[in-house]
Amino acid sequence: MEGHEKPANHRVSINDVAKLAGVSVGTVSHALNSVGYVKQETREKIIRAAETLNYVPNRAGRILKTRKTDLIMLAIPDTSNEIYFGMIEGVQKTIKEYGYSLLLYYTNGLLDQELGAVRLLQENVIDGLILVHFSYDKRLIDEIIKAGNPVVLLGMCNHLWANRGYPFGTVSIDVYQGILAVMQHLLRIGHKKIGYLAGKADTEVYGQRHQAYMEALKSAGLEYRQEYVSWNDYTEMGGYNSGRALYRLEDKPTAICCSNDLQAIGCWEAVRDIGGCIPDDLALTGLDNINISRILNITSLDMREMEMGISAANQMMAHLVHDEKEYEDVYFKPNLIVRDSSLYMKR
């Protein structure tokens, strides 16, 4: 095979590999795609020929023939929240073991963009879709059913569509119990005036967290004070604006529970800029356990995002590789991690 030359503008084809290796095109296809039986000696000869020619398989042609892309899409709401990095790693690591590649798609948490991800599945651009979604609109279910290909929905709350017999899998995280655990921690160390940064209104993910906050107050016999609750968005700037407003109240809270870590970080900055100190002047908690929260010693909830990604990917592979017919509804419970930001209450 040494000394084989080809014109500079010639695109190497599978026929060229077959000719150099002295075998049929079908044998080359089987050897390179690990399909069917090919003698080891022949397989090695074909691989050497492909390497000599710098052969790159024609993916488009194979897709047309097999109707498989070997691509899995992970659609996530945004790129600013570090919590999704663990999911990406978990999905990528799992599907790679089965020979699949990962595509990322950003939805901004909007229904039309989530529907756009499903349509790519309908158009066979991808073989399967793992969707982290904020929308619980029936149109999303309808489009998933029309797709006919495997879908696993990742919910950053208790999934409303779990255990209903729909033709897709779900992976949920029980944020309701998570917020209850945070509130019980704050109540246990003596806080009675607890503010809440609620996130984005009219979103199920943040609605469930807010319900848990209200339930904790009710169980403790405490009044729900509207001025202690701020709906903004789930960004750091949203947390800054909301935290600043609550901390400047005449009768300010002694603790603030945030519905995600980005808001908690923004609140931490706002309190610092006003001249306050955490935890001496204000106890603070977040949710997501991202890296900067660990650096700032902010109490948070570990959302087990990598485990969620692995779980979703394993369910996807069960359908694509092992031809599993039934879908699962998997639940995770977040872990409370108490740090300096809420270790005690100043008397």
N, C-alpha and C positions, 0 to 999 in steps of 0.2 A: 504493500500500500504506500510505501515511501515514494516520494517524488511525484505523486499524483497532483496535477495542476488543473485549474479550471479558469475560464475567463473571469476577469475582475467583476464584470456586471452580471455574471450568471448566478441566479438564486438556486442554491442547492435544494434539490427535491428528494423525496423518498426513493424515487427511481434511481438517482445517482448513488444513494447509499446501497440499494439493492445490487446495482451493477458492480460496485467496488467490492462488496462482500461476496458476490457470486451466489446470491440467493434471490428468492422471489420477493416482490413488494409486500405480499401478505405476511411473509415470514418476518420481514423488517418491522412491520406494523405490530405484529404479535410480540416481538422481542422488546421493542421500545415502550410498549404500553402494558407489558406484563399480562398479556391476554393469551390464553391457550398454552399449549406445551411447545417449547423450543429447546432443543438440546443446549446444554451449557456451553459447549464448544462453539456452536453456531451463534449463540447469544453474544458471546465475547467477541467474535469476529465482527458481528454487526455493530456492536458498541464502538469497537476500534475504528470501523469505517465511518461511523457518524462523527466521531471525534476528529478524525483526520480531515473530514470535509466541513467541519464546523456546522453540522446540520442542525437547523432549528425546526422542530415539527410545525406543520401548518395547523394551528389550533382551530382556525375557522373551518377548515375542511373537516376536521375530526368532529367538530360540534354539529355540522350539517349531517354527518353520517350517523353519529350516535345520539344526537339531541341531548348531549350532556356537556356542560361547560366546566365542571369540576370547580365551580366558584360558589362560595357561600357569602351572602351579604349580611353584614351587621349594621343596622341602621340605628343611630344614636341621636338624642336631641341636640347636643351641642359639643363643642370642643373645649369650652372654658372650664368645665367641671372635671377635675381629676378622677372622680369616681369611675368614669367610663374607661379609664386606661386599664384598670384591672380586668374589666369585662373583655376588652379587646385582647388582652394577653391570654386570658382563659380560653376564649373561643379560638384564637389563632393556634395556640399550642395543641388543642384537642383535634381540630380538623386537619392540621398538618400531618398528624400521624396516619390519617386515612388518605393522604394524597390530595387533599382539597386546598384551595387558596382562598384568601379572605379579601373581600371588597368592603370598604367603609362608605357609608352614606349618611349625610347629616340632614336631619329633619327640622331643626329648630323648634321641636315640640309642636309643630303645626300639623293639623289633620291633612291638609292637601299634600304636604311633603311625605307624610306617612303613607298616604294612598299612592304617591308616586313610587315609593319603594316597592309596594305590592305589585304595581303595574309592571315593573321590571321583571318580577317573578313570572307574571302572566305572559310576558313576551319572551320567556326562556333566556333572558340575559344571564340569569343565575339559576342554580339548581335548588337553592333553599334560602329562606330569609329568617334571620333572627332580628326581631324588631323591638327596641326599647321605646315604648309608646306612652304618650300622655293622654291621647284621645280615647274615649270610650263611646264612639259613634257607630251606629249600626252599619253605616256605609263601609267601615273598615272590615267588619265581619263579612259583609256581602262580597267585597272584592277578594278577600282571602279565600272564601269558598270557591269563587270563580277561577282562582289561580290553579287549584288542583295539585300544587306542589307543596312540599313540607314547609310549614311555618311554625316558629316558636316565638311567643310573645313574652317579653321580659317586662314586668311591672315593678316600678319602684314604690309599690304599696301592695296591699292585699288585692289580688286580681279579681275584678268584678266578673270576668267571664270564665273563671275556673270552675270545674266540676259541672259544666252545663252540657257536655256532650258535643262541643263544637269540634270541627276537624282541624284543630291546631293544638299545640302544647302551650303551657304557661309555666313561668317561673316567677314566684312572688317573694317579696320580703315584707315581713310583718312590721311595718313602721308604726302602726297603731300601738302595739305592745312596746315598741322601742321608745316612743315619746312618753308613754306611761312610766316606763322605767326611769327615764331622765327626770320627769316631774316628781316621782316618788323619792328620788335621790335628793332633789332640792328641798322638798318638803321635810324630809327626814333630818336635814341639818338645820332646819328652823325657818326657812323662807316662807313667808305668807303673801308677799307682794311680788308675784312673778310675772314679768312681761313676756310677750311672745311675738317673735318675728315670723309671720305666717306664710310668707312666700307669695306665690301667684294665685290670685282669686280664680274661682270657677275651674280649678284643675283638681281632678280626683286625688292625685298624688298628695297635694298639699291640703286638700279638704280632709282626708283621713287623719293627717297629723294634727290639724286644728281640732278635730273632734276628740282626739286623745287628750289634748291639752285641757279642753273643757271638762272632759270626764274626770281627769285627775283633780281639778279644782273642786268639782262637785263632790267627789268622794271624800275630799279633805274638809268639806263644809265651808269652802271659801267662795266668795262672790266673784263672778266673772265681770271684770272691769273692761269695758270697751276701749278706754283710753290706753290700756296696757297692751293692746293687740294692734299690730301694724301689718297691713297687707301691702306689699310693694312688688318685688319680683324676687327671683332666687339668685340674683347676682350679688357680687361683693358691694357694688355701689348701692343696690337696693338695701342691703344690710346696713351700710353706712348711714344712709338717710333715715331709715327706720330707727336704728339704734340711737342716733343723735336726738331724734324727736322724743323717744322714750326717756332717755337719760336727762333731758332738760326739763322734764315735767317737775312741777313744784313738789308733788308727792310721788317721787320717782320709785320704780321697782327696786328691790334689793337684788333681784336676779332676773336674767333674761334667757329664755329658752328659744333657740333658733331652729327653724325647720330644715336648714341645711348648713353645711360648714362655710360656704361662701358668704352667707349672710352673717354668720358668727364672726368671721374675719373682718368684714366691713364694720360690724358693731364694735369689735375690739379697737379698731382704728379710730372710730368716732369717739369712743369714751376717752381714749388716750389724747386725742386732739383737744377735747374739752378740758382736759386736766385731771381726769379720773384715773383710777388704777384698778386693774382686775388681778386678783379677786377682792382686794381690800374694800373697794367702793361698790363693786358689783360682781356678782357671780355670773358666769357665762357658760352656756353649753351649745354645742352644735350637733350636726348629724351628717355623717359620711366618712369621718376619720381620714381626711386627706392629709398629705404630708405637712402642709404648713400649719395645720391644727396641732399636729404632734410637736412641731417646732415651737409654737406659741403656748404649748401646754394647755390647750382647750379641751375640756371634757367633750366627748363625742360618742357616736354610735358607729361601730364597725359594721358596715353593710354587707360584708362578705361578697363583694362584687366579683372577685375572681372565681369563687365557687359558683356563683350564679351563672357566669359566662361558661364555665366548664359544663355545668348541668344542662344549659340550653344547647350547647354544641353536642354533647353526648346524645341528647334526645334527637337532634337533627341527624346525626350519624346513624342512629338506630333505624331511622326511616330510609335514608338514602343508601346505606351500605348493607344493613341487615334486613331490609324490607319489613320492618315493624309496621303494623297497621294501627295499633292503638296509640293514642297520645296520653301524656302524663300531665298532672298538675302538681308542681313541686313547690314546697314552701321552705323559706329560710327565716331564722329569727336573728335580728341584729344583736350585737354584743355591746353592752355599755362599758366604756373605758373612762374611768374617772381620773381627771388630771388636776393640776394646780388651780385652774380657773374656777373650780367649784368645790374645793376641798373643805371649806369652812365658811361660816357666816360671821361677819364682823359684828360684835355686840356693842 
